C-alpha cells in the first residue's frame, strides 16, 4: 500500500468520512468488534465536536444537493462555505486529525465521490491569495457542475446528525465484495448507512420479526431446557421498544448475530 500523506488527508473530511463508512461496512459483514469500536468513537467524536459536525453537514449537503439553476447553486456553495468560515485552517486540521490518527491505514484508494471531496476540501482549506485564485476557481467550478448536474436519488437520504452520524454511501459498490450477504443482511447494511429513522425502525422491526419466527420454529423441536432459554429470548424481543437512538448500531448488530445463530443451529 502506498504511503499515506497525513497532511493532505486531514484537510479532506470527505475522505475521512468515506473511510469510516467502509469501516462500518467491514464491521457489519465481518462482525469485527474492533472496527465497531472505531466507528462508535467516530460517531461520538463528530457529535461532540462543532467543527467536525459542521463539516459533516457541509459535505453531506453538497453531496445531496440538486439545483439546475446555476445562480442558486453558486449561492448555495457560498452559504455552505460560510458555515465553516469562522474556523481557521489550523483549527479544522486539528479537529480532523483526531479522526485520522486511528485509521491511517484505512484511508486509501478510489471511491465514488473522491474528486468531489477533494474539490470541497480545496474550497474549505485554501487561503485566498493571488497564487491560489486559479485553484479555488477550478474547485468551485467542479462543485458547481456537480450540483447542477446531480440527479435526485429515489431514496434520497439527508443529514443524519445528531440522531445518526452514519452518512450516505453507495451500498451497491460493496455488493460484489460482500456477495455472500443474504437479502435481509443487505437491508440491515443499507439501514445502517441510511440516515432516515423511519427506514431504520422498519428494518429493526423486520429483524425482530425474523428472530421471533425462527424462535417459534425452534420451539417446536427443542428440549425443555432449550425451550426455556428460547422463551426468555422471545420475551425480551417482544418487549423491545424498537427505538432509533444512539444505541441503534449496537442493538441491530445484536439482532443480526441472534438471527444468524438461530439460523445455523
C-alpha positions in Angstrom: 0.0 0.0 0.0 1.3 3.5 -0.9 2.4 5.7 1.9 -0.5 8.0 3.1 0.1 11.8 3.1 -1.3 12.6 6.5 -1.0 16.4 6.0 -3.1 16.1 2.8 -5.6 13.7 4.3 -6.5 15.8 7.4 -7.6 18.6 5.0 -10.2 16.3 3.4 -13.0 15.5 5.8 -14.9 13.7 3.0 -12.1 11.2 2.5 -12.1 10.6 6.3 -15.9 10.2 6.3 -15.7 7.7 3.5 -13.1 5.7 5.3 -15.3 5.4 8.3 -18.2 4.4 6.1 -16.1 1.5 4.8 -15.1 0.6 8.4 -18.9 0.4 9.2 -19.4 -2.0 6.3 -16.5 -4.2 7.3 -17.6 -4.3 10.9 -21.1 -5.4 10.0 -20.0 -8.0 7.5 -17.1 -9.5 9.4 -18.6 -8.8 12.9 -15.2 -7.2 13.8 -15.6 -5.6 17.3 -12.5 -3.5 16.9 -13.9 -1.8 13.9 -17.3 -1.4 15.5 -15.5 0.4 18.3 -13.7 2.6 15.8 -17.0 3.6 14.2 -18.6 4.2 17.5 -15.8 6.5 18.6 -16.2 8.3 15.2 -19.9 8.9 15.9 -19.2 10.2 19.4 -16.4 12.5 18.3 -18.3 14.1 15.4 -21.4 14.6 17.6 -19.3 16.3 20.3 -17.0 18.5 18.1 -18.7 21.5 16.5 -16.1 21.8 13.7 -16.4 18.1 12.7 -20.2 18.3 12.9 -20.4 21.3 10.7 -18.0 19.7 8.2 -20.2 16.7 8.1 -23.2 18.9 7.4 -21.5 20.8 4.6 -20.1 17.7 2.8 -23.5 15.9 3.1 -25.4 19.0 1.9 -23.3 19.4 -1.2 -23.3 15.6 -2.0 -27.1 15.5 -2.0 -27.8 18.9 -3.5 -29.7 19.0 -6.8 -30.0 22.5 -8.2 -30.0 23.0 -12.0 -30.2 26.8 -11.6 -26.6 28.0 -11.7 -27.1 31.2 -9.8 -28.9 29.4 -7.0 -26.2 26.7 -6.9 -23.4 29.3 -6.6 -25.3 30.9 -3.7 -25.7 27.5 -2.1 -22.0 26.8 -2.3 -21.1 30.2 -0.8 -23.5 29.7 2.1 -22.1 26.2 2.8 -18.6 27.6 2.9 -19.8 30.4 5.1 -20.8 27.9 7.7 -17.1 27.0 8.1 -15.6 30.4 7.5 -15.4 31.2 11.3 -12.8 28.4 11.7 -9.3 28.9 10.5 -7.5 26.1 8.7 -5.3 25.1 11.6 -8.5 24.6 13.7 -10.0 22.4 11.0 -6.9 20.3 10.6 -6.6 19.8 14.4 -10.2 18.6 14.6 -9.8 16.3 11.6 -6.6 14.8 12.9 -8.5 13.4 15.9 -10.4 11.2 13.4 -7.4 10.2 11.3 -4.9 9.0 13.9 -6.5 5.6 14.5 -7.3 4.8 10.8 -4.4 5.9 8.8 -4.2 2.5 7.1 -7.9 2.7 6.1 -7.7 6.0 4.1 -6.6 4.9 0.7 -7.8 4.2 -2.8 -10.6 5.5 -5.0 -14.3 5.8 -4.2 -17.4 7.3 -5.8 -17.1 10.9 -4.6 -13.3 11.2 -4.2 -12.9 14.0 -6.7 -15.9 15.9 -5.3 -14.5 15.7 -1.8 -11.0 16.8 -2.9 -12.5 20.0 -4.5 -14.7 20.7 -1.5 -11.6 20.5 0.7 -9.7 22.9 -1.5 -12.6 25.5 -1.1 -12.5 25.0 2.7 -8.8 24.9 3.4 -7.2 27.1 0.8 -6.3 30.6 1.8 -7.3 33.2 -0.8 -4.1 34.7 -2.3 -3.2 35.8 -5.9 -1.4 32.4 -6.2 -4.4 30.3 -5.2 -7.2 32.1 -7.2 -7.0 29.7 -10.1 -7.1 26.6 -7.9 -10.1 28.0 -6.0 -12.0 28.9 -9.2 -11.3 25.4 -10.6 -12.6 23.7 -7.4 -15.7 25.9 -7.2 -16.4 25.2 -10.9 -16.2 21.4 -10.3 -18.5 21.6 -7.3 -20.9 23.8 -9.2 -21.1 21.4 -12.1 -21.7 18.5 -9.7 -24.7 20.3 -8.1 -26.2 21.5 -11.4 -25.9 18.0 -13.0 -26.7 16.0 -9.9 -29.8 13.7 -10.1 -32.2 13.3 -7.3 -31.9 9.8 -6.0 -35.1 7.7 -5.4 -34.2 7.1 -1.8 -32.6 10.4 -1.0 -31.1 10.5 2.5 -30.3 13.7 4.2 -28.3 14.9 7.2 -28.1 12.4 9.9 -26.7 14.2 12.9 -27.3 14.1 15.8 -29.7 11.2 15.5 -27.3 9.3 13.4 -23.9 10.1 12.1 -24.0 7.2 9.6 -23.7 9.0 6.3 -25.0 8.1 2.9 -22.7 5.9 0.7 -23.3 3.8 -2.4 -24.1 0.4 -1.0 -24.1 -1.1 -4.4 -20.3 -0.8 -4.7 -19.9 -3.3 -1.9 -22.3 -5.9 -3.3 -19.7 -7.8 -5.3 -17.2 -7.8 -2.4 -19.9 -9.0 0.0 -21.9 -11.2 -2.3 -22.3 -13.7 0.5 -24.8 -11.5 2.3 -28.4 -12.6 2.0 -31.2 -10.0 1.3 -32.0 -9.4 4.9 -28.4 -8.7 5.8 -28.1 -6.3 2.8 -31.2 -4.5 4.1 -29.7 -4.1 7.5 -26.5 -2.7 6.0 -28.5 -0.2 4.0 -30.4 0.8 7.1 -27.1 1.4 9.0 -26.0 3.7 6.1 -29.3 5.3 5.6 -30.0 8.4 7.6 -33.7 8.0 7.6 -35.0 7.0 11.1 -38.3 5.6 9.7 -36.4 3.2 7.5 -34.0 2.2 10.4 -37.1 1.4 12.6 -38.7 -0.6 9.8 -35.5 -2.8 9.3 -35.2 -3.2 13.1 -38.8 -4.3 13.4 -38.3 -6.8 10.5 -35.2 -8.2 12.2 -37.1 -8.8 15.4 -39.9 -10.5 13.4 -37.4 -12.8 11.7 -35.9 -13.7 15.0 -39.3 -14.4 16.5 -40.2 -16.6 13.5 -37.0 -18.6 13.9 -37.6 -19.0 17.6 -41.1 -20.2 17.1 -39.8 -22.8 14.7 -37.1 -23.9 17.2 -39.6 -24.2 20.0 -41.4 -27.0 18.1 -38.4 -29.3 18.1 -36.3 -28.3 21.2 -36.0 -30.0 24.5 -37.3 -28.4 27.7 -34.1 -26.7 28.7 -33.6 -25.1 25.3 -37.3 -24.1 25.2 -36.9 -22.2 28.4 -33.9 -20.2 27.0 -35.7 -19.6 23.8 -38.8 -18.3 25.6 -36.7 -15.9 27.6 -35.2 -14.5 24.5 -38.6 -14.3 22.9 -39.9 -12.3 25.8 -37.1 -9.8 25.5 -37.7 -9.4 21.8 -41.5 -8.9 22.4 -40.7 -6.2 25.0 -38.2 -4.4 22.8 -39.2 -0.8 22.4 -37.7 -0.7 18.9 -36.5 2.9 19.2 -33.9 4.5 17.0 -31.3 6.1 19.3 -27.5 6.2 19.8 -27.6 2.5 20.6 -29.2 1.5 17.3 -26.0 0.3 15.8 -25.2 -1.9 18.8 -28.8 -3.2 19.1 -29.3 -4.1 15.4 -25.9 -5.8 15.4 -27.0 -8.0 18.3 -30.2 -8.8 16.5 -28.3 -9.9 13.4 -26.0 -12.0 15.5 -29.0 -13.6 17.1 -30.7 -14.2 13.8 -27.5 -15.8 12.4 -27.2 -18.0 15.4 -30.8 -19.2 15.2 -30.4 -20.0 11.5 -27.3 -22.0 12.0 -28.4 -24.1 14.9 
